[in-house]
Amino acid sequence: MRTQRAALAAVVLGVTGLLTFPATATASAPTRSFAPQHVAAGNHPHRLGFNQDGGNWSGYVATGSGFSSVSATWTEPAVTCNSTDDLFAPWVGIDGYGSSTVEQTGVATDCSSGRPVYQAWYEMYPASPVYYSNPVSAGDVIHASVTRSGSTYTLTLSDTSKGWTRTVNRSMRAANVSAEVIMESPTAAYPNFGKVTFTGATVNGSPLGNYGPVALDASNSSGFEDHTGPLSGGGFSITYLQE
């Protein structure tokens, strides 16, 4: 989803709950939302060697009902910006694949300044993302999880390299129809991230692979932007192809 860049409010409207640690928005943070999965107009049919066209999403999605947790670990990649429109984020979440809400947390890399800026965030879509002030750098090991108890969601993000953890609790009536480990570009423009490898991906405490998840490759009008590799238990990689 494209929106104008502006200063981001630290309060997410329309979602109730109490922050375990205060979330701080920063002026350098992008304001574009990381929205539910969509397939762009003129989507690309399945091709040999590629997965289902994920539109703005790549990665794996478990489908069903009653999801209570999802988690994964990755190393934040060093990227090369192709343009100032480049924006992407690895994240984990519940919902968004066939629903209008997403409860998610991860790290966004924004190239609007002409260089990559790493921003940790969470989002209770359709409310706007909230960005943390904690520093993130290329090469940092990130662990993310979203858990649900009834209508209460706990979103936790840790930079184990820098030694910080942020946790928020939010209440929302949501569909709970999917759980995913995803990379997304709301602008359909990826910087060159090389390869991102997710490890220890779990859903409801079991390896993601136990759920027979759907594999997605992101695309834009020029074709597939990246490729999601095979899943082994809770591990897989996504490889950059083109902006």
Summary of the structure (lengths in Angstrom):
residues: 243
radius of gyration: 16.1
end to end distance: 16.1
largest distance: 47.5
contacts: 852
relative contact order: 0.26
helix: 2%
strand: 45%
